[in-house]
Amino acid sequence: MDIFTAIVVFTLVWWVVIFTVLPWGNKPLDNPEVGHDRSSPANPRIRQKLIITTILSLVITVTIIAVIHTTKFSFREAVSTWSVD
């Protein structure tokens, strides 16, 4: 896998993880101001969620790359042994 493909995989994984991490620990405001949505989070902690997302994405991407490069799982051999009757 070249560096461009690894960056693309990381980017895709990062976006999936950010949408998974964003709702963690959100609590709505007790008394929202007029015109504000009642379900908006009181303290969204975006910086913390971006750090968590990046770390999780790195771990997942490295795992994906390791599985692709390992010899224990050969995707090409598995596909070539399928037979269509």
ABEGO torsion letter per residue (X at the ends): XBAAAAAAAAAAAAAAAAAAAAABGBBBBABBBBGBBAABBABAGAAAAAAAAAAAAAAAAAAAAAAAABAABBAAAAAAABBBX
